[in-house]
Amino acid sequence: MSETFLSIQGVRKAFGQTTVVKDFNLEVARGEFVSFLGPSGCGKTTMLRMVAGFEEPTAGRIMIGGKDVTNLKPNQRNIGMVFQAYALFPNLTVSQNIGFGLKVAGASKAEITDRVKEMLSIIKLEGFGDRYPYQLSGGQQQRVALARALAPKPKILLLDEPLSALDAKVRISLREEIRAIQKKLDITTIFVTHDQEEALSMSDRIVVMYDGKAEQVGTPFEIYNRPSTKFVANFVGTLNVLDGTVVDPATATVRINDRDISLKKGQLNGAKAGDVLSLALRPEAIVLGKQDGRDTNLGGQISDVSFLGSVIRVRVGLGKNAVSLDTFNSPASPPPVVGERTEISFSSDDLLVLH
């Protein structure tokens, strides 16, 4: 990782007897896009508010550009913030909203005009400067809120679930625009979301949070494919969990139903013969029927079929276990039928032991 620009060191936050952020540590590089991902109540927004200066840490410190800002007020940190609610001034035009922070900072009229024009171009709303917020769609209002946060050229951009109030198509379009703008301006960004798809598609790295702690920090690829805890594995993506009984720890052999399967070396982590393990398997690692290159086959019965348009989601019962998988819809071949016997295939290398 390149030069650290934001450093969060041993930060803890308690409200009375309740600790909502516990020993949080993170180094963020200049220009990096990092998402805080987790369920409601996990502490992600509280951590963001401490970076912004709206909350003061109970312990620990926060450094920006090598400067300790732990006890500085928000207006002393040079941070841009975008909230879930657009929070635009209804009595000001788009241009006036974008230029508001510059005006407060004492910029000249010419500077404000030039910067507002530049920001309108960046957010692709040229010609909208004289409109008022009520004359804009939700997506346009959120773009104006983003431009207002970026206009004063902040050191760090903080985004607190800015897309959650928008409909699905607008959300997808706007997240692409936000990422493109962030890359163009090369601004260090922290993005808070409970939406795993947003985090996976936008981030350089993701911090998965649970119960006030950072459960795992990694790239989207690492978080999805190599979850380090059971919570991360279950929270990020769809997951099948199979029960497997350890047969031979020396060879990392486990038994699923009546089939002995060899796992990757080192996965058993001290488990003994007879121990029952939880084994994770992503739906995309499974296919119906036998397939070359996949060394494991299990027999089962189709228990549910859901038609979702481009894909068909199939649930297969495997005795005590069950898995879900997706197959592509093809007009030429009918979907599987509930109740019919089938086989599933997967590679033993795709099984991950959850600890």
NUVO-68914 format. One line per 10 residues: number of its first residue (from 1); for each residue x, y, z of C-alpha. Coordinates in nm, 2 decimals. Last residue first. Layout:
residues N
NUM) X:Y:Z; ...
END
This chain:
residues 355
355) -1.41:-2.12:1.23; -1.56:-2.17:0.89; -1.38:-2.43:0.67; -1.38:-2.34:0.30; -1.48:-2.57:0.03; -1.38:-2.45:-0.32; -1.08:-2.68:-0.34; -1.32:-2.98:-0.31; -1.44:-2.89:-0.66; -1.81:-2.90:-0.72
345) -2.07:-3.13:-0.87; -2.44:-3.17:-0.79; -2.65:-3.48:-0.87; -3.02:-3.51:-0.93; -3.34:-3.68:-0.83; -3.66:-3.50:-0.92; -3.89:-3.36:-0.66; -3.92:-3.00:-0.79; -3.86:-3.00:-1.16; -3.55:-2.85:-1.33
335) -3.60:-2.56:-1.57; -3.70:-2.63:-1.94; -3.43:-2.62:-2.21; -3.44:-2.41:-2.53; -3.55:-2.09:-2.36; -3.23:-2.10:-2.16; -3.21:-1.95:-1.81; -2.87:-1.97:-1.66; -2.83:-2.19:-1.35; -2.80:-2.07:-1.00
325) -2.71:-2.28:-0.69; -2.86:-2.34:-0.35; -2.74:-2.62:-0.12; -2.89:-2.86:0.14; -2.75:-3.08:0.41; -2.91:-3.34:0.63; -2.99:-3.55:0.33; -2.87:-3.35:0.03; -3.16:-3.13:-0.06; -3.11:-2.92:-0.37
315) -3.24:-2.56:-0.41; -3.23:-2.42:-0.76; -3.22:-2.05:-0.85; -3.29:-1.99:-1.22; -3.11:-1.71:-1.39; -3.18:-1.45:-1.66; -3.54:-1.41:-1.53; -3.56:-1.50:-1.17; -3.74:-1.84:-1.19; -3.73:-2.01:-0.84
305) -3.70:-2.39:-0.81; -3.73:-2.57:-0.48; -3.66:-2.91:-0.33; -3.45:-3.08:-0.60; -3.33:-3.41:-0.47; -2.98:-3.52:-0.39; -2.67:-3.71:-0.49; -2.32:-3.56:-0.43; -2.03:-3.53:-0.67; -1.68:-3.41:-0.60
295) -1.39:-3.38:-0.83; -1.50:-3.09:-1.05; -1.27:-3.07:-1.36; -1.52:-3.26:-1.58; -1.88:-3.20:-1.49; -2.14:-3.43:-1.33; -2.49:-3.30:-1.29; -2.61:-2.96:-1.16; -2.33:-2.71:-1.10; -2.18:-2.57:-0.79
285) -1.90:-2.31:-0.74; -2.14:-2.03:-0.82; -2.35:-2.11:-0.52; -2.05:-2.05:-0.28; -1.95:-2.33:-0.05; -1.88:-2.30:0.32; -1.79:-2.60:0.54; -1.91:-2.61:0.90; -1.71:-2.88:1.09; -1.82:-3.18:1.29
275) -1.54:-3.33:1.49; -1.51:-3.71:1.47; -1.13:-3.71:1.40; -0.98:-3.40:1.56; -0.97:-3.04:1.45; -0.64:-2.86:1.49; -0.69:-2.59:1.22; -0.87:-2.82:0.97; -0.77:-2.59:0.68; -0.40:-2.66:0.70
265) -0.38:-2.87:0.38; -0.66:-2.81:0.13; -0.96:-3.04:0.18; -0.99:-3.41:0.09; -1.34:-3.54:0.06; -1.50:-3.86:0.18; -1.86:-3.91:0.05; -2.14:-4.06:0.25; -2.31:-3.74:0.37; -2.01:-3.51:0.37
255) -1.70:-3.68:0.52; -1.38:-3.49:0.59; -1.02:-3.56:0.49; -0.75:-3.31:0.59; -0.48:-3.58:0.53; -0.35:-3.59:0.88; -0.69:-3.49:1.03; -0.85:-3.81:0.90; -1.23:-3.85:0.91; -1.35:-3.51:1.02
245) -1.72:-3.48:0.98; -1.87:-3.23:0.74; -2.18:-3.01:0.78; -2.25:-2.80:0.48; -2.30:-2.42:0.47; -2.41:-2.26:0.15; -2.34:-1.89:0.12; -2.49:-1.60:-0.07; -2.27:-1.30:-0.07; -2.10:-1.11:0.22
235) -2.28:-1.16:0.55; -2.24:-1.54:0.59; -1.87:-1.56:0.51; -1.80:-1.24:0.71; -1.99:-1.38:1.02; -1.81:-1.72:0.99; -1.48:-1.55:1.01; -1.18:-1.51:0.77; -1.37:-1.48:0.45; -1.14:-1.58:0.16
225) -1.34:-1.56:-0.17; -1.57:-1.26:-0.09; -1.34:-1.06:0.14; -1.03:-1.14:-0.06; -1.18:-1.04:-0.40; -1.34:-0.72:-0.25; -0.99:-0.63:-0.11; -0.93:-0.68:0.26; -1.02:-0.59:0.61; -1.19:-0.85:0.83
215) -1.41:-0.85:1.15; -1.34:-0.48:1.22; -1.52:-0.45:1.56; -1.82:-0.26:1.70; -2.05:-0.56:1.70; -1.97:-0.65:1.34; -1.78:-0.46:1.07; -1.65:-0.57:0.73; -1.38:-0.32:0.63; -1.36:-0.33:0.25
205) -1.07:-0.23:0.02; -1.04:-0.07:-0.32; -1.42:-0.03:-0.31; -1.69:0.03:-0.56; -1.84:-0.31:-0.68; -1.79:-0.51:-0.36; -1.91:-0.23:-0.13; -2.22:-0.15:-0.34; -2.31:-0.52:-0.38; -2.27:-0.57:0.00
195) -2.53:-0.31:0.09; -2.50:-0.21:0.45; -2.30:0.10:0.35; -2.05:0.36:0.47; -1.80:0.50:0.22; -1.46:0.64:0.32; -1.28:0.83:0.05; -0.93:0.96:-0.02; -0.95:1.18:-0.32; -0.79:1.10:-0.66
185) -1.01:1.36:-0.83; -1.07:1.14:-1.14; -1.08:0.82:-0.92; -1.34:0.97:-0.69; -1.54:1.11:-0.99; -1.55:0.76:-1.15; -1.65:0.59:-0.82; -1.93:0.84:-0.77; -2.05:0.80:-1.13; -2.06:0.42:-1.10
175) -2.24:0.44:-0.77; -2.49:0.68:-0.94; -2.58:0.44:-1.22; -2.64:0.15:-0.98; -2.84:0.35:-0.73; -3.05:0.51:-1.01; -3.15:0.16:-1.13; -3.23:0.04:-0.78; -3.44:0.33:-0.65; -3.27:0.59:-0.43
165) -3.29:0.64:-0.05; -3.00:0.40:0.02; -2.75:0.58:-0.22; -2.57:0.82:0.02; -2.51:0.55:0.29; -2.28:0.79:0.48; -2.01:0.91:0.23; -1.70:1.08:0.37; -1.46:1.25:0.13; -1.11:1.33:0.26
155) -0.87:1.62:0.20; -1.15:1.85:0.10; -1.14:2.06:-0.23; -1.40:2.32:-0.13; -1.62:2.20:-0.42; -1.62:1.83:-0.32; -1.90:1.84:-0.06; -2.12:2.06:-0.27; -2.06:1.84:-0.57; -2.17:1.53:-0.38
145) -2.49:1.71:-0.26; -2.55:1.81:-0.62; -2.51:1.45:-0.73; -2.76:1.35:-0.45; -3.01:1.60:-0.59; -2.97:1.46:-0.94; -3.04:1.11:-0.81; -3.35:1.22:-0.62; -3.48:1.40:-0.93; -3.45:1.78:-0.96
135) -3.69:2.07:-0.96; -3.74:2.05:-0.58; -3.36:2.13:-0.55; -3.39:2.46:-0.73; -3.28:2.52:-1.08; -3.03:2.80:-1.19; -2.73:2.57:-1.21; -2.90:2.30:-1.42; -2.73:2.38:-1.75; -2.44:2.16:-1.69
125) -2.55:1.87:-1.46; -2.29:1.61:-1.56; -2.15:1.57:-1.20; -1.80:1.68:-1.32; -1.94:1.96:-1.54; -2.14:2.10:-1.26; -1.83:2.08:-1.04; -1.62:2.29:-1.29; -1.89:2.55:-1.33; -1.92:2.57:-0.95
115) -1.54:2.61:-0.92; -1.53:2.89:-1.18; -1.82:3.08:-1.02; -1.68:3.04:-0.67; -1.34:3.16:-0.77; -1.48:3.47:-0.94; -1.70:3.55:-0.64; -1.40:3.54:-0.42; -1.36:3.26:-0.16; -1.44:3.35:0.20
105) -1.47:3.00:0.35; -1.85:3.05:0.39; -1.87:3.13:0.02; -1.67:2.82:-0.07; -1.90:2.60:0.14; -2.21:2.75:-0.03; -2.08:2.72:-0.39; -2.26:2.39:-0.46; -2.58:2.50:-0.30; -2.57:2.84:-0.48
95) -2.52:2.67:-0.81; -2.81:2.43:-0.75; -3.03:2.72:-0.65; -3.09:2.81:-0.29; -3.42:2.82:-0.10; -3.43:2.44:-0.06; -3.09:2.42:0.10; -2.97:2.07:0.02; -2.97:1.81:0.30; -2.95:1.52:0.05
85) -3.06:1.27:0.32; -2.82:0.97:0.31; -2.54:1.21:0.39; -2.24:1.34:0.20; -1.94:1.48:0.38; -1.63:1.68:0.27; -1.35:1.70:0.52; -1.11:2.00:0.58; -1.05:1.90:0.94; -1.10:2.23:1.12
75) -1.47:2.26:1.03; -1.54:1.92:1.19; -1.39:2.03:1.53; -1.04:1.91:1.62; -0.98:1.67:1.91; -0.87:1.37:1.72; -0.72:1.57:1.44; -0.35:1.45:1.49; -0.17:1.55:1.17; 0.02:1.31:0.95
65) -0.20:1.37:0.66; -0.51:1.29:0.87; -0.45:1.12:1.20; -0.72:0.98:1.43; -0.66:0.89:1.80; -0.75:0.63:2.05; -1.00:0.63:2.34; -1.35:0.76:2.41; -1.34:0.90:2.06; -1.52:1.23:1.99
55) -1.83:1.24:1.77; -1.91:1.49:1.49; -1.54:1.51:1.41; -1.56:1.37:1.06; -1.34:1.07:1.15; -1.55:1.02:1.46; -1.87:1.04:1.25; -1.74:0.76:1.02; -1.67:0.54:1.32; -2.03:0.61:1.45
45) -2.16:0.52:1.10; -1.98:0.19:1.10; -2.07:0.09:1.46; -2.24:-0.25:1.40; -2.59:-0.12:1.47; -2.73:-0.18:1.13; -2.55:-0.45:0.95; -2.19:-0.42:0.81; -1.97:-0.26:0.54; -1.73:0.02:0.60
35) -1.60:0.10:0.25; -1.25:0.22:0.15; -1.17:0.41:-0.16; -0.79:0.50:-0.17; -0.66:0.83:-0.30; -0.40:0.86:-0.02; -0.37:0.53:0.16; -0.60:0.43:0.45; -0.46:0.27:0.77; -0.71:0.11:1.00
25) -0.74:0.02:1.37; -1.06:0.00:1.57; -1.03:-0.10:1.94; -1.40:-0.14:2.00; -1.67:0.08:1.86; -2.02:0.08:2.01; -1.93:0.04:2.38; -2.24:0.06:2.60; -2.20:0.17:2.96; -2.24:0.54:2.89
15) -2.20:0.58:2.52; -1.87:0.43:2.44; -1.63:0.48:2.15; -1.30:0.31:2.10; -1.02:0.40:1.85; -0.70:0.20:1.87; -0.53:0.40:1.59; -0.72:0.53:1.28; -0.47:0.66:1.03; -0.58:0.85:0.72
5) -0.31:0.94:0.46; -0.09:0.63:0.46; 0.16:0.64:0.17; 0.12:0.35:-0.08; 0.00:0.00:0.00
END
